[in-house]
Amino acid sequence: MPQKEKSAEPRRPAPRLYLVAPQDPAGLVERLADALGAGDVAAVLLRLPESDERNRINHAKAIAPTVQSRGAALLLDGFAELAARAGADGSHLHGIEAFQVGLAALKPARIAGCGGLATRHDAMLVAEAGADYVMFGEPDATGRRPSFDAVAERVAWWAELFEVPCVGFAASLDEVGPLAAAGADFVAMDCVFTDPGGLSAAVADAARRLARTETLA
């Protein structure tokens, strides 16, 4: 069943950034500290390294204080069963099946987000099941993603009809403003970590683009 359509209400809060951290742990604490000081970041998605369970938990525990002390949520990329032990605020799950499996480990205390949603129907199903947000436009395991126009259209459709927050994944800084203008509550990105101008400068640039979108709204 779809979520109830929105009634006339005040517009949504200004969109915020959602950083997708690289899997390589080298220097990540320091890099995140710099990034979180450069703009308004709502959340950080942590891609855990290829390792055993204990090392994954320890890696997340080492990152969590840096993120959470700056008012951002730390989410694990998958691994819902590790979120509590790792001190994370929740998990981002890929696809409706993974969401259904992981939900019980996260609720009610932690955030359960979902991406990798192939259809509008899948997005509505996870929202009704209790997703705290849905994400559109993230790359799949091979790095492929829908066209930007398709992502923006899906974001606009969701923002128009549903209350559950929507995350739009930006492949570049140039996509930040258009996704926010389409109605994304959060704009996710990993490109800032490889930006030639440096991480802090890229985050600051993204934050300025969001602020310009809000001013024009």
N, C-alpha and C positions, 0 to 999 in steps of 0.2 A: 504494500500500500504506500502511496506517496505521502510525504509530509504535508501538513496543512499549509495552504497558501498563506502568504503574509497579508496582514491587514495594514491599513495606513498607519505607519509608525515613524518615529524619527529615523533619519538615515543611519547607516551603520557607522561604527567608529572608524577613524582613519586607518587605512591598511598598514600593516607592519611587516618587517622582514623576518624570514625564516631561513636560517643558514643551514646548508647541507655540507657537513664537514667531510674532508677526504678520509679514506680508510687508513692512510699512512699515519701512524701515531707520532712520528718524529716532530718534536717541537710544537705539537698541537695545542698544548695548554697555553703557551705564550702567544701563539697566533690567534687563538680564540679570545684571549684577554684583549689583544689589540683590536680585533674586529668588534667585540662587544662594546668597546669604548668609542667606536667611530659612528654609531648610528643606533636607532631604536630597533633592537632585535627582540622579537617575541620568543623565538625558540631556536634551538640547535638540534639538528638531526645527526646522530653519531653513527657512522658506519663502523661496525666492530671489525677488528682484524681477524684474519684467518688463524685461529688458534683454538686452544681448548677452553672449556667453560670458565675455569678459574681465571685465566688470563684475560678473557673478555670482560668478566666482572671487574677485575682490578683496573683494567683500562678505563671503563666507564666511571668507576669510583674516583679515579685520578682526575677526570675531566669535570665531573659534576660540580664541585665547589666553585670552579671558575665561572661556569655558566650560570648556576643558580644564584650566586652572590650578586650577580648583575641584573637579577630580575627576569632572566629568561628561563624557559623550560628546557630540560634536556630530554630528548626522546631517542630511543634506540631504533635503529633501522631493522625492524623485525625483532625477534628474540623477546617476545612478550613475557615468556616465563622467567626471564632474567631481570626484568625491569625493577622489581622490588628489591632484590638482593644487590643490584648494582647502584641503587640510590637514584635511579632515573625517575623522571616524572611521568613516563609512559613510553609507548612504542608507536611507530608508524608501520602499518602492515600493508602487504601488497596483495591486492585481489580479495574478492569476497570470501573465498574459502579460507584463506589465511586469517582474515578478520574474524570469521566465525569461530575458528579454532582458538585464536589468541584472546578473544574478548573476555573470557572468564578470568584470565590471569591478571587483567588490568582493572576491571571494574569492581567496585565503584571508586577506588582510591586514585586511579591513575588515568592519564589521557590515552585514548584509543583513537588514533587517526588511521585513515585508509586511502591508499592510492592504487594505481594499477587497475583502475575500474574501466572495463572495456565498453560498457554501455551505460546509458542514462539509467536504465532500470537497476543495474548493479549499484550505482551511486545512491539511488533512492532506498534500496534495500539496506545498505550498511548504515545509512542515516537513521532509518527507522529502528534498526537494531541497536543503536546507541553510539554511533561514531561521533566523536567530538569535532571532527572536521573531515572533509573529503578533499583530495588533491587531484588536480587535472594537469596533464602535460609533462609529467616526469618521464625520463627515459626508461625503457625497459632494460632487461639484462644485457641486451646487445648494443645498447646506446641509442636505439631508435625511439622516436617520439612522433606524435601526430604533428601535422603542420601547425604553425602558430595560429593561423586563422581558425583552425578547428578547436584549438585549446581556448582561445579567446571567446569563441562562440559558446563553448560548453560552460565556461566561467560565467558569462553573461546570463545564460539560461538559468544556471543554478542560483545566482544572486537575485534574480528577479522573482523566483518562486519559493525559495526555501530559507529557513532560519539557520540551519546548521552551517557553521562557517565553511568557507571555501578557500583553498590554497591553490594559487596558480603557479606553476613551475616556469621560471624564466631561464631560458638557455643563454641569454646575454643581458647586459645592462639595458640594451635598447628595448627589451621586452618588458621591463619593469613597469614603466608608465602605462603602456597599453593594457597590461593585465589588471593593474589597479583601476584604470578607467572602466574596464569591463565589469568590475564589481568584486574582484578578489579581496577577501579580508586579510589575507597574508600572501606575500610573494616569496616563494622558495627559490633558492639559487645556490649552485656550487661553483659557478664560473668566477666568483670573486676570489676564490682561493688560488686561481691561476692567472689572475689579471696581471698584465705586464706592469701596470702602475702601482702594484702592491695591494695587499689585502685591505688595509685600513682605508686607503684612498678609494678603493672600489666600493666598500661598504658605505662610506660617506656619500659617494656618488649615488648609489642606489637609494639611500635615505632621502637625498635631495629630490630625486625623481618622484618618490612617493609623496613628498611634501608638496611638490608642484601639482601633482594630480589632485591632492586634497584641496589646494587653493582654487583650482579651476572647477571643482565639483559644485 
